[in-house]
Amino acid sequence: MTINNEMYAIVARDCLCRKARMVDRMITRAYDDALRPIDLRITQFTLLAAIGYGGPNSISELADWLAMERTTLTRNLKLLEQNEFIAMGAGSHHRSRAIKLTAPGKNKLEQAYPLWQAVQEKFRESLGSEGWSHAHDTLAQLADAKSMK
């Protein structure tokens, strides 16, 4: 099969991955810009919130829960631990590590929450109530389809 301009156009127009990554970068930039004054990134904020929420206790479970590569998650957790936002200790299994939010981590979340909330509201206003709900529903469907291997 020879690749031609029509095939390029189809990929450029229809590739779900390209569109998702483009939107991901735009959304991430908006949250990162808002959180910059308190020296936090959206990836760190969502990890702190997941840990504070009481999500899965082990790194492997948390990686699965967040659909992240374990190595990427471990690298991100080390940064949070260095900043004393989380504490990691022995887990329930001999090789697992438990993750807990520390007082400085809770404080950082309290500082970040109104900044995060302002971005949420801008996106909600931009999309409108129906668009906001539709976006959430579509993303939930895509997340549920993650086992499409």
C-alpha positions as CSV (number, residue, x, y, z in Angstrom):
1,M,0.0,0.0,0.0
2,T,1.3,3.4,-0.9
3,I,0.6,6.3,1.5
4,N,-1.0,9.2,-0.3
5,N,-2.3,12.7,0.5
6,E,-5.8,11.4,1.2
7,M,-4.4,9.0,3.9
8,Y,-2.5,11.9,5.5
9,A,-5.7,14.0,5.5
10,I,-7.7,11.2,7.1
11,V,-5.2,10.8,9.9
12,A,-4.9,14.6,10.4
13,R,-8.7,14.9,10.4
14,D,-9.9,11.7,12.2
15,C,-7.1,10.5,14.5
16,L,-8.6,10.3,18.0
17,C,-5.1,10.2,19.5
18,R,-4.0,13.4,17.8
19,K,-7.1,15.2,18.9
20,A,-6.9,13.9,22.5
21,R,-3.3,14.8,22.8
22,M,-3.9,18.3,21.4
23,V,-6.7,18.9,23.8
24,D,-4.7,17.3,26.7
25,R,-1.9,19.8,26.1
26,M,-4.2,22.7,26.0
27,I,-6.1,21.7,29.1
28,T,-2.9,20.9,31.0
29,R,-1.4,24.2,30.1
30,A,-4.4,26.1,31.5
31,Y,-4.2,24.2,34.8
32,D,-0.4,24.5,35.0
33,D,-0.6,28.3,34.4
34,A,-3.1,28.7,37.2
35,L,-1.1,26.6,39.7
36,R,2.3,28.1,38.8
37,P,2.1,30.8,41.5
38,I,2.1,28.1,44.2
39,D,4.8,26.0,42.4
40,L,2.6,23.1,41.6
41,R,1.7,21.3,38.4
42,I,-1.7,19.8,37.6
43,T,-0.2,16.3,37.5
44,Q,1.0,16.8,41.1
45,F,-2.3,18.3,42.2
46,T,-4.3,15.4,40.9
47,L,-1.9,12.9,42.5
48,L,-2.2,14.7,45.9
49,A,-6.0,14.8,45.5
50,A,-6.1,11.1,44.6
51,I,-4.0,10.2,47.7
52,G,-6.0,12.5,49.9
53,Y,-9.2,11.0,48.6
54,G,-8.0,7.6,49.8
55,G,-7.5,6.1,46.4
56,P,-5.6,2.8,46.1
57,N,-3.0,2.2,48.7
58,S,-0.1,0.8,46.7
59,I,1.8,2.4,43.9
60,S,0.8,-0.4,41.5
61,E,-2.9,0.0,42.4
62,L,-2.7,3.8,42.1
63,A,-1.0,3.5,38.7
64,D,-3.8,1.3,37.5
65,W,-6.4,3.6,39.0
66,L,-4.9,6.6,37.2
67,A,-4.1,4.7,34.0
68,M,-0.4,5.7,34.4
69,E,2.8,3.8,33.8
70,R,4.1,2.6,37.2
71,T,7.6,4.1,36.5
72,T,6.1,7.5,35.6
73,L,4.0,7.5,38.8
74,T,7.0,6.5,40.9
75,R,9.0,9.4,39.5
76,N,6.2,11.8,40.2
77,L,5.7,10.4,43.7
78,K,9.4,10.8,44.5
79,L,9.1,14.6,43.8
80,L,6.1,14.9,46.1
81,E,7.9,12.9,48.8
82,Q,11.0,15.2,48.4
83,N,8.7,18.2,48.9
84,E,7.3,16.4,52.0
85,F,3.8,16.5,50.5
86,I,3.4,12.7,50.9
87,A,5.0,10.0,53.1
88,M,5.6,6.6,51.8
89,G,6.0,3.6,54.0
90,A,5.6,-0.2,54.2
91,G,2.3,-1.4,52.7
92,S,0.2,-4.4,53.5
93,H,2.2,-6.7,51.3
94,H,6.0,-7.2,51.9
95,R,6.9,-5.4,48.6
96,S,4.1,-2.8,48.5
97,R,4.5,0.8,49.6
98,A,1.7,2.8,51.3
99,I,1.2,6.4,50.4
100,K,-0.2,9.1,52.7
101,L,-0.8,12.8,52.4
102,T,1.2,14.8,55.0
103,A,0.2,18.1,56.6
104,P,2.3,20.1,54.1
105,G,0.6,18.1,51.3
106,K,-2.9,19.0,52.7
107,N,-1.8,22.6,53.0
108,K,-0.7,22.6,49.4
109,L,-4.0,21.1,48.3
110,E,-5.9,23.8,50.2
111,Q,-3.8,26.5,48.4
112,A,-4.3,24.9,45.0
113,Y,-8.0,24.1,45.2
114,P,-9.3,27.6,44.5
115,L,-6.9,28.0,41.6
116,W,-8.0,24.6,40.2
117,Q,-11.6,25.5,40.7
118,A,-11.2,28.8,38.8
119,V,-9.9,26.8,35.7
120,Q,-12.7,24.3,36.1
121,E,-15.2,27.1,36.1
122,K,-13.7,28.7,32.9
123,F,-13.9,25.4,31.1
124,R,-17.5,24.9,32.4
125,E,-18.5,28.4,31.2
126,S,-16.8,27.9,27.8
127,L,-18.5,24.5,27.2
128,G,-21.9,25.4,28.7
129,S,-23.7,23.0,31.0
130,E,-24.7,20.6,28.3
131,G,-21.2,20.6,26.7
132,W,-19.6,20.1,30.1
133,S,-21.8,17.1,30.8
134,H,-21.2,15.7,27.4
135,A,-17.4,16.1,27.7
136,H,-17.5,14.2,31.0
137,D,-19.7,11.4,29.7
138,T,-17.4,11.0,26.6
139,L,-14.2,11.0,28.7
140,A,-15.8,8.4,31.1
141,Q,-16.7,6.2,28.1
142,L,-13.2,6.4,26.7
143,A,-11.7,5.7,30.1
144,D,-13.9,2.6,30.4
145,A,-12.7,1.5,27.0
146,K,-9.0,1.5,28.2
147,S,-9.0,-2.3,28.2
148,M,-9.2,-2.3,24.4
149,K,-6.0,-4.3,24.1
